[in-house]
Amino acid sequence: MRQIVLDTETTGLEVGQGHRIIEIGCVELVNRKLTGNHYHQYINPEREIDAGAIEVHGITNDFLGDKPFFAPIAADFMEFVKGAELIIHNAPFDLGFLDSELQRLNTGYPVLKDCCTVVDTLVMARAKHPGQRNNLDALCQRYMVDNSQRDLHGALLDAEILADVYLAMTGGQTTFQLSDDASAGEGGSAQSQQAVRRLSADRAPLPVPGASAEELAEHELQLDAIAAASDGKVLWRERIKA
């Protein structure tokens, strides 16, 4: 299964106010493993960036001055994500901006939900941890994911961090292997399973010690005390009689 963990940075918070994308970062997972394949692009938004947004991500208008517009990078981006499952934290935000950019081109690109499936890790986190903070930093702390380099938001760095959070939140390590056998499934390698079975077969049965006479007598005294306090109703004795 191919999954793309995706994040964006923008000129502001509201796509309805004409704000634009300035950075896209994506990392690829195949069968829940990071492949090292990624997509990263800065984009000239053709407008000013809000001061508040610059405080969040540190990307300035001057830095983006020589970067490409969205139009010439759209085809490469769509080719990278096409058919994948997109993993996004607060998906409506990023999808809203990306779909707006695609529709602005007026070249027939579909909305992303028509060519990809989408998993929203914010929705997932709220279901798993109701009433708690579920932003990316809080999830990093909860799942012990290193975010020490995240002084400012950045699309590629945040996508890499979110990939680690997603894997931890959805089961972490899925295969425990005692060897490097690549053909092993979730139960471990065939060799390791055979080794466990051999150990089980060779191991002597565990002893099951019985209660001593003194312990049985103390047990009966305890049951008598329970019977006296409950009008003779002692479920343990009733089950023994049955």
Secondary structure, DSSP 8 states (H G I E B T S, - for coil): -EEEEEEEEESSS-GGGT--EEEEEEEEEETTEEEEEEEEEE---SS---HHHHHHH---HHHHTTS--HHHHHHHHHHHHTTSEEEETTHHHHHHHHHHHHHHHTS----GGGTSEEEEHHHHHHHHSTTS--SHHHHHHHTT---TT-SS--HHHHHHHHHHHHHHHTTS-----SS--TT-BTTB-HHHHHHHHHHHHHS---------HHHHHHHHHHHHHHHHHTTT--HHHHHHH-
